Amino acid sequence: MTFENIIPCIWEQFDPEFVIWQCGADGHYRDFLGHLALTTNVYSYLGKRIAELSRQGSAQGRLLLLGDGGYNPDSVTRVWLAILAGIAEISIPTDSPPDWVDFCLDKFDMEVSPILIDTPLEPKKLDGYPFIEDEILEATHESIRYLKKVLSDIPDLKSCDKFFQ
């Protein structure tokens, strides 16, 4: 089940007049608490895709971003940059600004990557970063089952049944 299987169908059915997006960065793989292993590439894609969807229908591009979540100052900065770049459909420079690298070291005693954008993850690069554990996966599946039950009671969403199969 992916974003594209679920969100566009629900979006079309609800046809929001405006969109409020809480842009939490705690799903980034370098976040200390999130444990979700997302990359800036994912966040950039979401920025681009949510902006595209917000330009359709009644929303007419009305999109409000709220920053929240994220416990690693470096990954929060990267995630929000990636989201904004996705929305604006611009490329992000390859290298981290040297001033940012120095700032993180001085202010947070944190070494950051000189490369700004995460590459697709490979298992060897994730040593030391937790993946989604079984109990989190089970909670996610339980949430999906609950969402399916709630949405099945809404007549206009019957056409979205395909994403629950």
C-alpha positions as CSV (number, residue, x, y, z in Angstrom):
1,M,0.0,0.0,0.0
2,T,1.6,3.3,-1.1
3,F,0.8,7.0,-1.0
4,E,-0.3,6.9,-4.6
5,N,-2.7,4.0,-4.0
6,I,-4.5,5.8,-1.2
7,I,-4.2,9.6,-1.0
8,P,-5.2,10.8,-4.5
9,C,-8.4,8.7,-4.3
10,I,-9.4,10.1,-0.9
11,W,-8.3,13.6,-2.0
12,E,-10.6,13.5,-5.0
13,Q,-13.5,12.3,-3.0
14,F,-13.2,14.9,-0.2
15,D,-12.1,17.7,-2.5
16,P,-10.6,19.9,0.3
17,E,-11.0,23.7,0.0
18,F,-7.6,24.1,1.6
19,V,-4.8,21.9,2.9
20,I,-2.9,22.0,6.2
21,W,0.1,19.8,6.2
22,Q,2.0,19.1,9.5
23,C,5.5,18.6,8.1
24,G,7.1,16.5,10.9
25,A,10.7,15.5,10.3
26,D,10.8,12.8,12.9
27,G,10.4,10.1,10.2
28,H,13.9,10.8,8.8
29,Y,16.3,8.0,9.2
30,R,18.8,10.2,11.2
31,D,16.2,11.3,13.7
32,F,16.9,10.1,17.3
33,L,13.3,9.2,18.1
34,G,11.3,8.6,14.9
35,H,12.7,5.2,13.8
36,L,11.1,5.3,10.4
37,A,14.1,5.4,8.0
38,L,12.7,7.9,5.5
39,T,15.1,9.9,3.4
40,T,15.0,13.5,2.1
41,N,14.1,12.0,-1.3
42,V,10.8,10.8,0.2
43,Y,10.1,14.2,1.7
44,S,10.9,16.0,-1.5
45,Y,8.6,13.7,-3.4
46,L,5.8,14.3,-0.8
47,G,6.3,18.0,-1.1
48,K,6.0,17.9,-4.9
49,R,3.0,15.5,-4.9
50,I,1.0,17.2,-2.1
51,A,1.6,20.6,-3.9
52,E,0.3,19.0,-7.1
53,L,-2.8,17.6,-5.4
54,S,-3.5,21.0,-3.6
55,R,-3.6,22.7,-7.0
56,Q,-6.5,20.4,-8.1
57,G,-10.1,20.9,-7.3
58,S,-11.4,23.3,-4.7
59,A,-8.1,23.9,-2.8
60,Q,-6.7,25.9,-5.8
61,G,-3.2,25.7,-4.4
62,R,-4.1,26.7,-0.8
63,L,-1.5,24.8,1.1
64,L,-0.4,25.7,4.7
65,L,2.8,24.0,6.0
66,L,3.3,23.6,9.7
67,G,6.7,22.6,11.0
68,D,6.7,20.1,13.8
69,G,8.5,17.0,15.0
70,G,12.1,16.1,14.5
71,Y,14.8,15.8,17.2
72,N,17.9,16.1,15.1
73,P,18.6,19.7,14.1
74,D,20.4,18.6,11.0
75,S,17.8,16.2,9.7
76,V,15.0,18.7,10.5
77,T,16.7,21.3,8.4
78,R,17.3,18.8,5.5
79,V,13.7,17.5,5.6
80,W,12.1,21.0,5.5
81,L,14.5,22.0,2.8
82,A,13.5,18.9,0.8
83,I,9.8,19.5,1.3
84,L,10.1,23.2,0.2
85,A,12.2,22.2,-2.8
86,G,9.6,19.5,-3.8
87,I,6.8,22.1,-3.6
88,A,8.8,24.6,-5.6
89,E,10.0,21.8,-8.0
90,I,13.6,22.9,-7.7
91,S,16.8,20.9,-7.3
92,I,18.7,21.0,-4.0
93,P,22.5,21.5,-4.2
94,T,24.5,18.3,-3.6
95,D,26.8,19.7,-0.9
96,S,25.8,20.9,2.5
97,P,26.9,24.6,3.1
98,P,30.2,24.6,4.9
99,D,28.8,27.2,7.4
100,W,26.0,24.7,8.3
101,V,28.5,21.9,8.9
102,D,30.5,24.1,11.1
103,F,27.4,25.5,12.9
104,C,26.2,22.0,13.8
105,L,29.6,21.0,15.1
106,D,29.9,24.2,17.2
107,K,26.3,24.6,18.4
108,F,25.2,20.9,18.8
109,D,28.5,19.1,18.9
110,M,27.2,17.1,16.0
111,E,29.0,16.1,12.9
112,V,26.8,16.3,9.8
113,S,27.2,14.9,6.3
114,P,28.8,17.2,3.8
115,I,26.3,15.8,1.3
116,L,23.0,17.5,1.6
117,I,20.6,15.0,0.0
118,D,20.2,11.4,1.2
119,T,20.8,8.8,-1.4
120,P,18.5,5.8,-1.5
121,L,19.2,3.8,1.5
122,E,21.2,0.6,1.5
123,P,21.2,-1.8,4.5
124,K,24.9,-1.2,5.1
125,K,24.3,2.6,5.4
126,L,21.7,2.0,8.1
127,D,23.9,0.3,10.7
128,G,23.0,2.0,13.9
129,Y,19.6,3.3,12.7
130,P,16.6,1.4,13.8
131,F,14.0,0.1,11.3
132,I,10.3,-0.1,11.9
133,E,9.9,-2.8,14.5
134,D,7.2,-5.5,14.5
135,E,5.1,-3.8,17.1
136,I,5.1,-0.5,15.1
137,L,4.2,-2.4,11.9
138,E,1.3,-4.1,13.7
139,A,0.1,-0.8,15.1
140,T,0.2,0.6,11.5
141,H,-1.8,-2.4,10.2
142,E,-4.3,-1.9,13.0
143,S,-4.7,1.8,12.1
144,I,-5.3,0.8,8.5
145,R,-8.0,-1.7,9.5
146,Y,-9.6,1.0,11.6
147,L,-9.4,3.5,8.7
148,K,-10.9,1.0,6.4
149,K,-13.9,0.5,8.8
150,V,-14.4,4.3,9.2
151,L,-14.1,5.0,5.5
152,S,-16.4,2.1,4.5
153,D,-19.2,4.0,6.3
154,I,-18.8,7.0,3.9
155,P,-20.9,6.4,0.8
156,D,-18.8,8.7,-1.4
157,L,-15.6,6.7,-0.7
158,K,-16.9,3.4,-2.0
159,S,-14.8,4.0,-5.2
160,C,-11.7,4.0,-3.0
161,D,-12.1,0.4,-1.9
162,K,-9.3,-0.7,-4.3
163,F,-6.6,0.5,-1.9
164,F,-7.8,-1.7,0.9
165,Q,-7.6,-4.9,-1.1
